């Protein structure tokens, strides 16, 4: 199971996409950290009369006002990079737990398919014996039809299981980027156990500090807050300061200082300020909504798990009772106290109950994996995922 999870983390297209986005954010962080370049200007005049020399003017200037909002832009770039790093971590959480769920589901379906194949083989033999008994007039027609129906139902159940197993295997192969048709031999995973309720309550207290997607939203809000601050700084006049060196047509050299100021009369960066402010408010509301949705989802899954848990316990109790009945029926059949059709009917009921129990167990597993992802723990050992996926 560890090998499957490790390969999923290495080959998942979603993780590769998140890594590329992190690379882009890193490049943008580097670009935002660069200082603006100075401006070099040169002009020359050619006199049209004799006795004069060509004039020129050389200037070197720098946008000093760009240094005012640079700290805010740098902090915004750092937060943007942190946001993408947390988004990558959140993707790894989801992929790891999804790989675990697919692994256990494949193992469960493979085990169940093997059991059903054995039972179908046995029921085929029983049906053939009943049909021969019918030809000898040792059993009635209704007994023969019952045996035939039980066998056909089992064959149909087996076909459905094979289809589900094939689909689950293809999904796992896709996650691991294996060739189509690749068949994995999966070792039995350790038994899963429920997440303790006290652990869930403890995790919910600091859920906003634990889940990477929520932390990414907080980093995104911090980024936008800095961009809003930079937009406020940018409303002040743009200031360029430079030095000049020139010569006129009379061969007189001059040196000077140049200052240019942009007057914020019509624009004043007010449009950008409004956009950055609205974006910041949107991110704040999105964070609050995502946090509320997380609490609601955890509560809903807890309720669903409680209901499914009761159903699973009842199903396992029914399966155990049927197994006992089948064992007793085998003994009674050997003693001649139970007919073959009655035994076949009990075995068919046990088959259907095993399938139902397995599907319920898989539903519980899927809900547990979803719960673990929501609260930020591993679905394998319920340990915090932050340390495992760094």
Residue pairs with C-beta under 8 A, 6 or more apart in sequence:
1 100
1 103
1 104
1 186
1 187
1 189
1 190
1 380
4 99
4 100
4 103
4 172
4 176
4 184
4 186
5 96
5 99
5 100
5 103
5 380
7 176
8 95
8 96
8 98
8 99
8 175
8 176
9 15
9 92
9 95
9 96
9 99
9 389
11 175
11 176
11 177
12 91
12 95
12 175
13 177
14 91
14 94
14 95
15 88
15 91
15 92
15 95
18 84
18 87
18 88
18 91
19 88
21 84
21 87
21 88
22 81
22 84
22 85
22 87
22 88
24 84
25 80
25 81
25 83
25 84
25 85
26 81
26 84
28 77
28 80
28 81
29 77
29 78
29 80
29 81
32 73
32 74
32 76
32 77
33 74
33 77
35 66
35 67
35 70
36 62
36 63
36 66
38 60
38 61
38 62
39 59
39 60
39 61
39 62
39 63
39 240
39 242
40 58
40 59
40 60
41 57
41 58
41 59
41 60
41 61
42 56
42 57
42 58
42 59
43 56
43 57
44 54
44 55
44 56
44 57
45 54
45 55
45 56
45 249
46 54
47 53
47 54
47 55
47 249
52 249
52 250
53 247
53 249
53 250
53 251
54 249
55 246
55 247
55 248
55 249
56 246
56 247
57 244
57 245
57 246
58 244
58 245
58 246
59 242
59 243
59 244
59 245
59 258
60 242
60 243
60 244
61 240
61 241
61 242
61 243
61 258
61 260
62 240
62 241
62 242
63 238
63 239
63 240
64 239
64 240
64 241
65 236
65 237
65 238
65 239
65 240
68 233
68 236
69 229
69 230
69 233
69 234
72 226
72 227
72 229
72 230
72 233
73 226
73 227
73 230
75 222
75 226
76 223
76 224
76 226
76 227
76 230
77 223
79 219
79 220
79 222
79 223
79 226
80 219
80 220
80 223
82 216
82 219
83 216
83 217
83 219
83 220
83 223
84 216
86 212
86 213
86 215
86 216
86 219
87 212
87 213
87 216
89 212
89 386
89 389
89 390
90 211
90 212
90 213
90 216
92 385
92 389
93 212
93 373
93 376
93 385
93 389
94 373
95 175
96 378
96 379
96 385
96 388
96 389
97 369
97 372
97 373
97 378
97 379
98 175
98 369
99 172
99 175
99 176
100 189
100 369
100 378
100 379
100 380
101 365
101 366
101 369
101 379
102 168
102 171
102 172
102 175
103 172
103 186
103 189
104 189
104 192
104 362
104 365
105 168
105 362
105 365
105 366
106 165
106 168
106 169
106 172
106 184
106 186
107 186
107 188
107 189
108 358
108 361
108 362
109 161
109 164
109 165
109 168
109 358
110 165
110 186
112 161
112 354
112 355
112 358
113 158
113 161
113 162
113 165
115 354
116 154
116 157
116 158
116 161
116 351
116 354
116 355
117 158
119 154
119 347
119 350
119 351
120 151
120 154
120 155
120 158
122 347
123 150
123 151
123 154
123 344
123 347
123 348
124 151
126 147
126 151
126 340
126 343
126 344
127 147
127 148
127 150
127 151
127 344
129 340
130 139
130 143
130 144
130 147
130 148
130 340
130 341
130 344
131 144
131 147
131 148
133 139
133 144
133 340
134 140
134 141
134 143
134 144
139 341
143 339
143 341
146 341
146 344
146 345
147 340
147 341
147 344
150 344
150 345
150 348
151 344
153 348
153 352
154 348
154 351
157 351
157 352
157 355
161 355
169 183
169 184
170 180
172 184
173 179
173 180
173 182
173 184
178 184
190 380
192 365
192 368
192 379
194 305
194 309
194 368
195 368
195 371
195 372
195 375
195 377
195 382
197 302
199 377
199 382
200 298
200 302
200 371
200 375
203 210
203 375
203 376
203 377
204 295
204 298
204 375
207 214
207 291
207 294
207 295
207 375
207 376
208 214
208 215
208 218
208 291
209 215
210 375
210 376
210 384
210 386
211 294
211 374
211 375
211 376
212 376
212 386
213 290
214 287
214 290
214 291
214 294
217 283
217 286
217 287
217 290
218 287
220 283
221 280
221 283
221 284
221 287
224 276
224 279
224 280
224 283
225 280
227 276
227 279
227 280
228 273
228 276
228 277
228 279
228 280
230 276
231 269
231 272
231 273
231 275
231 276
231 277
232 273
234 269
234 272
235 264
235 268
235 269
235 270
235 273
236 264
237 261
237 262
237 263
237 264
238 261
238 262
239 259
239 260
239 261
239 262
240 258
240 259
240 260
240 261
241 257
241 258
241 259
242 257
242 258
242 259
243 255
243 256
243 257
243 258
244 254
244 255
244 256
244 257
244 258
245 253
245 254
245 255
245 256
246 253
246 254
246 255
246 256
247 253
247 254
248 254
294 374
297 374
298 371
298 374
298 375
301 367
301 370
301 371
301 374
302 371
304 367
305 364
305 367
305 368
305 371
308 360
308 363
308 364
308 367
309 364
311 360
312 357
312 360
312 361
312 364
315 353
315 356
315 357
315 360
316 357
318 353
318 357
319 350
319 353
319 354
319 357
322 346
322 349
322 350
322 353
323 350
325 346
325 350
326 343
326 346
326 347
326 350
329 338
329 342
329 343
329 346
330 343
332 338
333 339
333 340
333 343
368 379
369 379
372 378
372 379
372 382
373 379
376 384
376 385
376 386
377 383
377 384
377 385
378 384
378 385
378 388
